[in-house]
């Protein structure tokens, strides 16, 4: 258990940066990765619902895929909004 904690701390990316904006950008990147992992878990769970034959599997899959789509396109949406303003 100690090895896992120590290796996680040593191999993790440093989130802190020289300025507040750079720190916020790094935190946003990390949050995006975590969100993508959770979204892929949702797609896997929806696929399991399909295999089990649950009636709400189609709804779950649609919601999970829309979540993945929004998370993947979020950086380009943000850059578009920044470019317009």
Biotite code that builds the C-alpha atoms (Angstrom):
import biotite.structure as struc

atoms = struc.array([
    struc.Atom([0.000, 0.000, 0.000], chain_id="A", res_id=1, res_name="UNK", atom_name="CA", element="C"),
    struc.Atom([2.825, 2.391, 0.806], chain_id="A", res_id=2, res_name="UNK", atom_name="CA", element="C"),
    struc.Atom([4.413, 1.651, -2.568], chain_id="A", res_id=3, res_name="UNK", atom_name="CA", element="C"),
    struc.Atom([1.240, 2.671, -4.404], chain_id="A", res_id=4, res_name="UNK", atom_name="CA", element="C"),
    struc.Atom([0.947, 5.940, -2.497], chain_id="A", res_id=5, res_name="UNK", atom_name="CA", element="C"),
    struc.Atom([4.628, 6.817, -2.930], chain_id="A", res_id=6, res_name="UNK", atom_name="CA", element="C"),
    struc.Atom([4.655, 5.922, -6.632], chain_id="A", res_id=7, res_name="UNK", atom_name="CA", element="C"),
    struc.Atom([1.497, 7.973, -7.204], chain_id="A", res_id=8, res_name="UNK", atom_name="CA", element="C"),
    struc.Atom([3.048, 11.005, -5.537], chain_id="A", res_id=9, res_name="UNK", atom_name="CA", element="C"),
    struc.Atom([6.332, 10.651, -7.392], chain_id="A", res_id=10, res_name="UNK", atom_name="CA", element="C"),
    struc.Atom([4.870, 9.992, -10.837], chain_id="A", res_id=11, res_name="UNK", atom_name="CA", element="C"),
    struc.Atom([2.017, 12.516, -10.712], chain_id="A", res_id=12, res_name="UNK", atom_name="CA", element="C"),
    struc.Atom([2.233, 15.663, -12.796], chain_id="A", res_id=13, res_name="UNK", atom_name="CA", element="C"),
    struc.Atom([2.946, 18.832, -10.911], chain_id="A", res_id=14, res_name="UNK", atom_name="CA", element="C"),
    struc.Atom([-0.235, 20.898, -10.951], chain_id="A", res_id=15, res_name="UNK", atom_name="CA", element="C"),
    struc.Atom([1.385, 24.065, -9.604], chain_id="A", res_id=16, res_name="UNK", atom_name="CA", element="C"),
    struc.Atom([2.811, 26.569, -12.049], chain_id="A", res_id=17, res_name="UNK", atom_name="CA", element="C"),
    struc.Atom([4.439, 30.003, -11.917], chain_id="A", res_id=18, res_name="UNK", atom_name="CA", element="C"),
    struc.Atom([1.252, 32.044, -12.292], chain_id="A", res_id=19, res_name="UNK", atom_name="CA", element="C"),
    struc.Atom([-2.350, 31.714, -11.203], chain_id="A", res_id=20, res_name="UNK", atom_name="CA", element="C"),
    struc.Atom([-3.564, 31.425, -14.801], chain_id="A", res_id=21, res_name="UNK", atom_name="CA", element="C"),
    struc.Atom([-1.104, 28.643, -15.571], chain_id="A", res_id=22, res_name="UNK", atom_name="CA", element="C"),
    struc.Atom([-2.170, 26.815, -12.407], chain_id="A", res_id=23, res_name="UNK", atom_name="CA", element="C"),
    struc.Atom([-5.823, 27.110, -13.438], chain_id="A", res_id=24, res_name="UNK", atom_name="CA", element="C"),
    struc.Atom([-5.013, 25.794, -16.927], chain_id="A", res_id=25, res_name="UNK", atom_name="CA", element="C"),
    struc.Atom([-3.155, 22.786, -15.512], chain_id="A", res_id=26, res_name="UNK", atom_name="CA", element="C"),
    struc.Atom([-6.020, 22.081, -13.114], chain_id="A", res_id=27, res_name="UNK", atom_name="CA", element="C"),
    struc.Atom([-8.493, 22.258, -16.008], chain_id="A", res_id=28, res_name="UNK", atom_name="CA", element="C"),
    struc.Atom([-6.430, 19.718, -17.948], chain_id="A", res_id=29, res_name="UNK", atom_name="CA", element="C"),
    struc.Atom([-6.398, 17.356, -14.984], chain_id="A", res_id=30, res_name="UNK", atom_name="CA", element="C"),
    struc.Atom([-10.126, 17.800, -14.460], chain_id="A", res_id=31, res_name="UNK", atom_name="CA", element="C"),
    struc.Atom([-10.749, 17.083, -18.129], chain_id="A", res_id=32, res_name="UNK", atom_name="CA", element="C"),
    struc.Atom([-8.828, 13.794, -17.864], chain_id="A", res_id=33, res_name="UNK", atom_name="CA", element="C"),
    struc.Atom([-10.753, 12.740, -14.769], chain_id="A", res_id=34, res_name="UNK", atom_name="CA", element="C"),
    struc.Atom([-14.062, 13.657, -16.419], chain_id="A", res_id=35, res_name="UNK", atom_name="CA", element="C"),
    struc.Atom([-13.184, 11.655, -19.519], chain_id="A", res_id=36, res_name="UNK", atom_name="CA", element="C"),
    struc.Atom([-12.389, 8.620, -17.384], chain_id="A", res_id=37, res_name="UNK", atom_name="CA", element="C"),
    struc.Atom([-15.721, 8.887, -15.590], chain_id="A", res_id=38, res_name="UNK", atom_name="CA", element="C"),
    struc.Atom([-17.544, 9.341, -18.907], chain_id="A", res_id=39, res_name="UNK", atom_name="CA", element="C"),
    struc.Atom([-15.933, 6.209, -20.333], chain_id="A", res_id=40, res_name="UNK", atom_name="CA", element="C"),
    struc.Atom([-16.981, 4.353, -17.199], chain_id="A", res_id=41, res_name="UNK", atom_name="CA", element="C"),
    struc.Atom([-20.542, 5.535, -17.904], chain_id="A", res_id=42, res_name="UNK", atom_name="CA", element="C"),
    struc.Atom([-20.357, 4.180, -21.463], chain_id="A", res_id=43, res_name="UNK", atom_name="CA", element="C"),
    struc.Atom([-19.134, 0.844, -20.094], chain_id="A", res_id=44, res_name="UNK", atom_name="CA", element="C"),
    struc.Atom([-21.970, 0.759, -17.572], chain_id="A", res_id=45, res_name="UNK", atom_name="CA", element="C"),
    struc.Atom([-24.498, 1.544, -20.328], chain_id="A", res_id=46, res_name="UNK", atom_name="CA", element="C"),
    struc.Atom([-23.055, -1.297, -22.431], chain_id="A", res_id=47, res_name="UNK", atom_name="CA", element="C"),
    struc.Atom([-23.505, -3.650, -19.492], chain_id="A", res_id=48, res_name="UNK", atom_name="CA", element="C"),
    struc.Atom([-27.132, -2.493, -19.267], chain_id="A", res_id=49, res_name="UNK", atom_name="CA", element="C"),
    struc.Atom([-27.540, -3.392, -22.953], chain_id="A", res_id=50, res_name="UNK", atom_name="CA", element="C"),
    struc.Atom([-26.112, -6.868, -22.340], chain_id="A", res_id=51, res_name="UNK", atom_name="CA", element="C"),
    struc.Atom([-28.413, -7.397, -19.357], chain_id="A", res_id=52, res_name="UNK", atom_name="CA", element="C"),
    struc.Atom([-31.416, -6.279, -21.408], chain_id="A", res_id=53, res_name="UNK", atom_name="CA", element="C"),
    struc.Atom([-32.580, -3.427, -19.203], chain_id="A", res_id=54, res_name="UNK", atom_name="CA", element="C"),
    struc.Atom([-35.242, -1.204, -20.713], chain_id="A", res_id=55, res_name="UNK", atom_name="CA", element="C"),
    struc.Atom([-33.489, 2.085, -19.936], chain_id="A", res_id=56, res_name="UNK", atom_name="CA", element="C"),
    struc.Atom([-30.226, 1.005, -21.613], chain_id="A", res_id=57, res_name="UNK", atom_name="CA", element="C"),
    struc.Atom([-30.829, 3.161, -24.689], chain_id="A", res_id=58, res_name="UNK", atom_name="CA", element="C"),
    struc.Atom([-31.364, 6.248, -22.570], chain_id="A", res_id=59, res_name="UNK", atom_name="CA", element="C"),
    struc.Atom([-28.272, 5.545, -20.484], chain_id="A", res_id=60, res_name="UNK", atom_name="CA", element="C"),
    struc.Atom([-26.139, 5.018, -23.604], chain_id="A", res_id=61, res_name="UNK", atom_name="CA", element="C"),
    struc.Atom([-27.407, 8.226, -25.196], chain_id="A", res_id=62, res_name="UNK", atom_name="CA", element="C"),
    struc.Atom([-26.668, 10.210, -22.057], chain_id="A", res_id=63, res_name="UNK", atom_name="CA", element="C"),
    struc.Atom([-23.204, 8.668, -21.696], chain_id="A", res_id=64, res_name="UNK", atom_name="CA", element="C"),
    struc.Atom([-22.276, 9.330, -25.324], chain_id="A", res_id=65, res_name="UNK", atom_name="CA", element="C"),
    struc.Atom([-23.514, 12.912, -25.118], chain_id="A", res_id=66, res_name="UNK", atom_name="CA", element="C"),
    struc.Atom([-21.375, 13.388, -22.006], chain_id="A", res_id=67, res_name="UNK", atom_name="CA", element="C"),
    struc.Atom([-18.306, 12.038, -23.815], chain_id="A", res_id=68, res_name="UNK", atom_name="CA", element="C"),
    struc.Atom([-19.023, 14.284, -26.800], chain_id="A", res_id=69, res_name="UNK", atom_name="CA", element="C"),
    struc.Atom([-19.333, 17.375, -24.613], chain_id="A", res_id=70, res_name="UNK", atom_name="CA", element="C"),
    struc.Atom([-16.136, 16.558, -22.699], chain_id="A", res_id=71, res_name="UNK", atom_name="CA", element="C"),
    struc.Atom([-14.153, 15.952, -25.884], chain_id="A", res_id=72, res_name="UNK", atom_name="CA", element="C"),
    struc.Atom([-15.359, 19.140, -27.571], chain_id="A", res_id=73, res_name="UNK", atom_name="CA", element="C"),
    struc.Atom([-15.173, 21.348, -24.452], chain_id="A", res_id=74, res_name="UNK", atom_name="CA", element="C"),
    struc.Atom([-11.670, 22.780, -25.169], chain_id="A", res_id=75, res_name="UNK", atom_name="CA", element="C"),
    struc.Atom([-12.646, 23.832, -28.697], chain_id="A", res_id=76, res_name="UNK", atom_name="CA", element="C"),
    struc.Atom([-15.915, 25.328, -27.444], chain_id="A", res_id=77, res_name="UNK", atom_name="CA", element="C"),
    struc.Atom([-14.012, 27.347, -24.822], chain_id="A", res_id=78, res_name="UNK", atom_name="CA", element="C"),
    struc.Atom([-11.467, 28.585, -27.373], chain_id="A", res_id=79, res_name="UNK", atom_name="CA", element="C"),
    struc.Atom([-14.290, 29.563, -29.751], chain_id="A", res_id=80, res_name="UNK", atom_name="CA", element="C"),
    struc.Atom([-16.039, 31.567, -27.021], chain_id="A", res_id=81, res_name="UNK", atom_name="CA", element="C"),
    struc.Atom([-12.752, 33.256, -26.079], chain_id="A", res_id=82, res_name="UNK", atom_name="CA", element="C"),
    struc.Atom([-12.178, 34.130, -29.747], chain_id="A", res_id=83, res_name="UNK", atom_name="CA", element="C"),
    struc.Atom([-15.611, 35.705, -30.116], chain_id="A", res_id=84, res_name="UNK", atom_name="CA", element="C"),
    struc.Atom([-15.388, 37.843, -26.997], chain_id="A", res_id=85, res_name="UNK", atom_name="CA", element="C"),
])
